[in-house]
Amino acid sequence: MRRENASVQGLARQLGCSWKTLWRSIRPVLEAAADDETRFAGVTSLGVDEHIWHHVSTKPVDQGGRGAKEFTGMVDLSRDKDGRVRARLLDLVPGRSGEAYKTWLKDRGDTFRTGVKVATLDPFHGYKNAIDDQLADAVAVVDAFHIVKLGTAAVDEVRRRIQQEIHGHRGRKTDPLYRIRNILRAGQEHLTDRQRSRLKVAFAADEQHVSVEVAWQCAQQLRSVYHQPSHAEGRRIAETILATFPSCPIPEIARLGRTLNQWKDAFLSYFSTNGANNGGSEALNGLIELARRVARGFRDPDNYRLRMLLIGGGLQL
């Protein structure tokens, strides 16, 4: 089940038994491993992320429902002696809230909490509040992917606003800005000569398009902080962004600047933690999505948690 990402039903069919027979043999082993607190030892870098585990109603489990639609996952992102991160899913708790994360951290005890030196997260204040409350000695780091995503979203907002101001409707396939919408989301270092030419033509098609051009350049500058030859250089550019974006005459970029300043310490911490990020948590979410598709979904949240801990490497078997 762990190595091949096989479903219980598929294994039961191969073994010539029923689903219940096989799961009754496996579940006690997984429960015993999940109850073993020693699996939390040695965690120095902790990630957190959420995912949706079902899309039906949120009736309580005791009323025949599946409970909360989201689970919050805690991931061990500690580096090994070679400096590599081998992400390991530590636990899953129902719901997406700072209280769920805070309670889980509190239950781990002082030894675990004092051992965590770096805590990565998406820009969600609930998780940040839990880190501030329970991991006072840890450095919080906002994930680089989500910082870049904020910049890309700002460009999209500017493009749609200018589109409406000029044409009075949403983008159509003949509109210059709509035709370059996907190019605007790419990193400039990945653009071909033809794509660069299309951008230039679209920006020059109307003088109002200058706002989109400037917003795109701002997003590219934000993206560039993670692609510098040294963390010191990346931090210098990041500090420039924090100082200049809030005063930008383009409202969407000014709002982006204010948001980044709200997360200033966690944003800049990336450069003092050797590039700590939440990528391992996102990778495990990919494994979870695959397992859920293979199983055609789950009905029982407890069974779901055990299965995901198994394929996520969180159980010592």
C-alpha positions, 0 to 999 in steps of 0.5 A: 500500500505504501510503495505502490499506492495501491487501494485496499480494494485492489489488494483485497482482490489480489489476495482473494478476500473482502475489503473488510477482511483486509482492512481489519488486519491492516488498521490495528497496525496503522493505529499503533504506529500513529499512536507512537509519539516517538515518530515526532522526535527530531523535527527541526523544520515544520511545514503546514498546509491544507487540502480538501478531502471530500466535496459532499455536505459537511454533516457531522460524522456522528450524523452520518456525514464526513465532517469537515471538508478540509484537513490540515496537514503537518509535515516534517521538512527537516534537512538531513546531514547532506542538507536535503529535505525529505518531506514526511507527513506527521499528522492530519487534523480535521478543519482549516483553522489556526485553532486546529493547528494550535491545538495540535502543536500544544498536544505535542508537548514542550520538547517537540515545540522547542525543537522546531526552529523553522516553521513554513506556511502559506500566507494564512493568518490563522496558521501564523497566529498558531506559530506565534502562540506555540512556536515562539522560538521558531522562525516563520517563513512564508512559502515562496510559491505563494508570494509569487502567486500574489504578484501574478494575481495582482497582474491578472486583476490589473489586466481585467480592470483595464479590459473593462475600462477600455471595452466595457466587457470581459476579455474576448479572443480578439482583445490584445490583453486577453490574448496575452493573459497566459504569457503574463503569468510566466516568468520572463526568463522562460519567454521565447522571442515570439512571446516577448514580441507579442507582449510588446505589441499588446502593451503598445496597442493602447496607452492605458495598457501601460498599467498592465505593463508596469504591473507585470514588471513589478510581478517579475521583480517580485519573482526575481528575489528567489532567483538571485545568485545569493540570498543577500542579493535577493533580500536587497531586492525584497527590501526595495519591493517592500519600500516601493510597492505600497506607494505605486499609483496602480492600486492593485500593486499598492495593495500587494505592497501592503500585503507583503509588508503585513508579512514582512518578517516571514517574507524576509526570513526566507533569506536567513533560513537557507531558502526554507519553503513549504514545497515539501508540504505541497509535494505530499499534497500531490501524493494525497491527491493521487491516493484519493483518486486511486481509492475513488474517494474516502468515507471515513475520516479516521481511515483517511488519516491512517491511509495518508499517514502511511503513504506520506511516510509518517508512520514508523513500520 
